[in-house]
């Protein structure tokens, strides 16, 4: 099966394949076997670029930064725009092409490894195409990863590159969730977090949090936990305890004063919450930082 297209590469284009001997080493190395790049590239203004694949043997990420394109999956057609992320897991037959009048510019990575399927699931994309917007940080990290083409197939460089790839995949998962939270009647997680931070010195209940997000308590709780893994109140408590750590580290306030600064009149109750979240009592935490 042809791994990459035979699109004529322009001066500023990039197409780099990890040689088979190095893929074999990366697949065996415990530091890299989870996720490693098989091929990667950047196609600027890719006129007449197209690809058809059957029996797709690895996973593919494509990030469109300009122009337009089309993705075909079975009987579905997806129109690609700048800021769109495409995920094509292994085994998925597909075809895609650049727009004839507005050719796309795309970054792409073929990847594999024992954790590659887990990373695909962690991306949690409800569709093969997800808009994540124009992300300068993402472009910068992709270009840094692509510097592997100058490494002379050095194993140490590729070990570092594999961890860069994990960072890119985990960052994309955050971007997907952030974009989802801003669409429709989903939660604006940044706004909810900012509201909580404004009230770290007092108390919030589920009613006020849901009202701030303009959702019912049921829908707010369900969607918030889906995004963060925590209930809204537990997340708020976690933020409070993180700030408590800062106060214990950066000040000489007593534990009672720290508790009061976070809206807890009962220092014993605060200490129990702190230990439940942090795993140490406030006094143990303060002493442990000097070890």
C-alpha positions in Angstrom: 0.0 0.0 0.0 1.3 3.5 -0.9 1.9 5.3 2.4 2.1 8.9 1.1 0.9 10.6 -2.1 3.2 11.2 -5.0 2.2 14.9 -5.1 5.1 16.9 -6.5 6.8 18.5 -3.5 7.5 22.3 -3.8 10.5 24.0 -2.4 8.8 24.8 0.9 7.0 21.5 1.2 8.0 18.7 3.6 7.7 15.0 3.2 9.6 12.8 5.6 9.3 9.0 6.1 10.7 7.2 9.1 12.8 4.4 7.6 11.6 0.9 8.4 14.7 0.0 10.4 14.1 3.0 12.7 10.3 2.2 12.9 11.3 -1.3 14.1 13.6 0.2 16.8 10.9 2.6 17.9 8.3 -0.2 18.1 10.7 -2.2 20.4 12.0 0.6 22.6 10.0 0.9 25.8 10.4 4.7 25.7 8.8 5.0 22.2 6.7 1.9 21.5 3.6 3.6 22.7 3.5 6.3 20.0 5.9 7.0 17.1 5.7 8.9 13.8 5.7 6.8 10.6 5.7 9.7 8.2 5.0 13.4 8.4 4.8 16.4 6.1 3.6 19.9 5.1 2.0 20.6 1.7 1.6 24.3 1.1 -1.1 25.3 -1.5 -1.3 21.7 -2.6 -2.8 22.1 -6.1 -4.1 18.8 -7.5 -3.2 16.9 -4.3 -5.3 13.8 -3.8 -5.1 10.4 -2.2 -7.1 7.2 -2.2 -6.4 4.5 0.4 -7.7 1.1 1.1 -6.5 -1.2 3.9 -5.1 1.8 5.8 -2.4 0.4 8.1 -1.7 3.3 10.5 -3.3 6.3 12.0 -3.3 9.7 10.2 -3.8 13.3 11.5 -4.3 16.1 9.0 -4.5 19.8 10.1 -5.7 22.3 7.4 -4.2 25.8 7.7 -5.4 27.4 4.5 -7.6 26.7 1.4 -10.2 24.0 1.1 -10.4 20.3 0.5 -12.8 17.3 0.5 -12.7 14.1 2.5 -14.7 11.0 1.4 -15.5 8.2 3.9 -17.8 5.6 2.4 -21.0 7.5 1.5 -20.1 10.6 3.5 -18.5 13.8 2.2 -16.8 16.3 4.5 -15.8 19.8 3.3 -12.5 20.9 4.9 -11.8 24.5 5.9 -8.8 26.2 7.6 -8.6 25.2 11.2 -10.1 21.8 10.6 -8.5 18.7 12.1 -9.0 15.3 10.4 -8.4 12.0 12.2 -8.3 8.8 10.1 -7.8 5.7 12.3 -6.1 2.7 10.9 -8.3 0.3 8.8 -10.5 3.2 7.6 -10.8 3.3 3.8 -10.8 6.9 2.7 -10.0 9.5 0.0 -9.3 13.2 0.1 -8.4 15.9 -2.3 -7.5 19.6 -2.4 -9.9 22.1 -3.8 -9.2 23.0 -7.5 -9.6 26.7 -7.0 -8.6 27.1 -3.4 -6.0 24.4 -2.8 -5.4 23.5 0.8 -2.3 23.8 2.9 -2.0 20.9 5.3 0.3 19.4 8.0 0.0 15.7 8.3 1.4 12.9 10.5 1.1 9.1 10.1 1.6 7.5 13.5 1.6 4.1 15.1 2.4 2.3 18.4 0.8 0.3 21.1 -1.0 3.4 22.5 -2.0 4.9 19.1 -5.5 3.6 19.4 -5.8 5.0 22.9 -4.7 8.4 21.7 -7.2 8.3 18.9 -9.9 7.5 21.5 -8.6 10.2 23.8 -9.0 12.8 21.0 -12.7 12.0 21.5 -13.8 13.3 18.1 -17.4 12.8 17.4 -16.7 13.2 13.7 -13.6 12.5 11.5 -13.5 16.2 11.0 -13.4 18.7 14.0 -12.7 22.4 13.8 -10.1 23.4 16.4 -9.4 26.9 14.8 -6.1 28.4 13.8 -3.6 27.5 16.5 -0.2 29.1 16.2 1.1 26.9 19.1 0.0 23.8 17.3 1.8 24.9 14.1 4.9 25.7 16.1 4.9 22.2 17.8 4.4 20.5 14.4 7.3 22.3 12.8 9.5 21.5 15.8 8.6 17.8 15.4 9.3 18.0 11.7 12.9 19.0 12.5 13.5 15.2 12.9 14.1 15.2 9.1 17.5 16.8 9.9 18.5 14.4 12.6 20.3 11.8 10.5 18.0 9.1 11.9 19.6 9.6 15.3 17.7 7.4 17.8 18.0 9.9 20.7 16.4 12.6 18.5 13.6 10.2 17.6 13.0 9.3 21.3 12.5 13.0 22.0 10.3 13.3 18.9 8.1 10.5 20.0 7.4 12.4 23.3 6.8 15.6 21.3 4.2 13.6 19.3 2.5 12.5 22.5 2.4 16.2 23.6 0.8 17.2 20.3 -1.8 14.5 20.5 -2.7 15.4 24.1 -2.8 19.1 23.2 -5.2 18.3 20.3 -7.5 16.5 22.7 -7.6 19.6 24.8 -8.4 21.8 21.8 -11.2 19.4 20.7 -12.8 19.7 24.1 -12.4 23.4 24.3 -14.0 23.9 20.9 -16.9 21.5 21.8 -17.5 23.5 25.0 -18.0 26.7 22.9 -20.5 25.2 20.5 -24.3 25.1 20.8 -25.5 24.9 24.4 -22.3 23.3 25.7 -20.4 24.8 28.6 -17.8 27.6 28.1 -15.3 25.9 30.4 -13.0 28.9 30.5 -15.8 31.1 31.6 -16.9 28.7 34.3 -13.4 28.3 35.5 -12.9 32.1 35.6 -16.2 32.4 37.6 -14.9 29.8 40.1 -11.6 31.6 40.5 -13.3 34.9 41.2 -15.1 33.2 44.2 -12.2 31.2 45.7 -12.5 33.3 48.8 -16.1 32.5 49.3 -18.6 29.8 48.5 -20.5 28.7 45.4 -23.3 26.2 45.0 -24.6 24.3 42.0 -27.5 26.7 41.5 -25.2 29.7 41.0 -22.7 27.8 38.8 -25.5 26.5 36.5 -27.1 29.9 36.4 -23.8 31.6 35.3 -23.6 29.1 32.4 -27.3 29.6 31.6 -28.1 25.9 31.9 -30.2 23.7 34.2 -28.4 22.1 37.1 -28.8 18.7 35.5 -27.3 19.6 32.1 -24.6 21.8 33.6 -23.4 19.0 36.0 -23.5 16.4 33.2 -21.7 18.4 30.7 -19.1 19.8 33.2 -18.2 16.3 34.4 -17.9 15.1 30.8 -15.4 17.8 30.1 -13.4 17.7 33.3 -13.9 14.3 34.9 -15.1 16.0 38.1 -18.4 17.3 39.4 -18.6 21.2 39.4 -18.5 21.4 43.2 -15.5 19.0 43.4 -13.7 20.9 40.7 -14.3 24.2 42.7 -13.0 22.5 45.8 -9.9 21.3 43.9 -9.3 24.9 42.8 -9.6 26.1 46.4 -7.2 23.4 47.6 -4.7 24.3 44.9 -4.8 27.9 46.1 -4.5 26.7 49.7 -1.2 25.1 48.7 0.0 28.4 47.3 -0.9 30.2 50.5 0.8 27.6 52.7 3.9 27.8 50.5 4.1 31.6 50.0 2.9 33.0 53.3 3.3 32.5 57.1 -0.4 32.6 57.7 -1.7 30.0 60.2 -3.9 27.2 58.9 -6.9 28.9 60.5 -6.1 32.1 58.5 -5.6 30.1 55.3 -9.0 28.4 55.9 -10.7 31.8 56.5 -9.1 33.2 53.3 -10.8 30.5 51.3 -14.2 31.0 53.0 -14.0 28.2 55.6 -14.9 29.3 59.1 -14.2 25.8 60.5 -10.4 25.1 60.2 -10.9 21.5 61.0 -13.4 21.0 58.2 -11.0 22.8 55.8 -8.1 20.5 57.0 -10.3 17.4 56.3 -11.1 18.7 52.8 -7.4 19.5 52.2 -6.2 16.1 53.2 -8.9 14.4 51.1 -7.8 16.3 47.9 -4.0 16.7 48.5 -3.3 13.5 50.5 -1.6 15.4 53.4 -2.9 17.6 56.1 -2.2 21.3 55.7 0.5 21.0 58.5 2.1 18.0 56.8 2.1 19.8 53.5 3.7 22.9 54.9 6.5 20.8 56.6 7.0 18.6 53.5 8.1 21.4 51.3 11.3 21.9 53.3 12.4 18.3 52.8 
